[in-house]
Structures are given as C-alpha cells and as structure tokens.
Amino acid sequence: QVQIVESGGGLVQPGGSRRLSCVVSGIEFTWYGMSWYRQVAGKEREIVAWISRDGDSTNYADDVKGRFTISRSDFNNSVYLQMNELRPEDTARYFCYTIGADYWGEGTPVTVSS
C-alpha cells in the first residue's frame, strides 16, 4: 500500500521559516521525481517545486524562487521543502506528489500570519 505523509506545517510569522517533510512508502522512491504543490481553498492546486529522481535537477515557481529549497533523501524515502522569508500569500495547504506514479498525500497546512 502506497503512503505519502506530509508533516511540518503550522503557524509562522511573516519573514519566518518552516521545513516541510514528506515520507513515501510502498513504492520504489528512487524511481520517481518528486514535487510539492500548494492549494488555497477555492483555488486550483499549483506547483511550488520539483526535484528529479536523482536529485540533480530542481525547479521552482517564480514566486518562491530564492526563498524555497526542495531536497530529497533516498535513504529516508523523503522529500523536503525548506521555506524561508515566508509571506502571508504563502498560506496554503502543501501537498507532496510522486511524479509518474501519480500519488498524492493529504497535505499539511501552512499559515503565515502575525
């Protein structure tokens, strides 16, 4: 059974940082690129960051470039999203996605507010 479990969300002040984690089980993690998406209620889910299956390539949405960093640990079957300089508009539910295997987690909420 495939499981995608995100964690690390919470309330953070503007300008602060947060690190999200996603643990993948039930599939061969090293076969897949991974990505983070986010969604605000009533809006479409949007991609935030992507990392290749070997970890050598990454890409980011324009509004998070320079602030967010995606990484992965094949040892831990995990992908991470380090979020710095957080803004109120980063408030959303963040989801982990396995590229090619088409599995989603349930997401973890991030609220940026003072």
Protein Blocks (a to p, Z undefined) as FASTA:
>chain_A
ZZdddehiacddehiacddddddehiafklpccddddddehiacddfbdcdfkopaccdd
fklgokaccdddfklopacdddehiafklgccdddddehjlpacebjaddddZZ
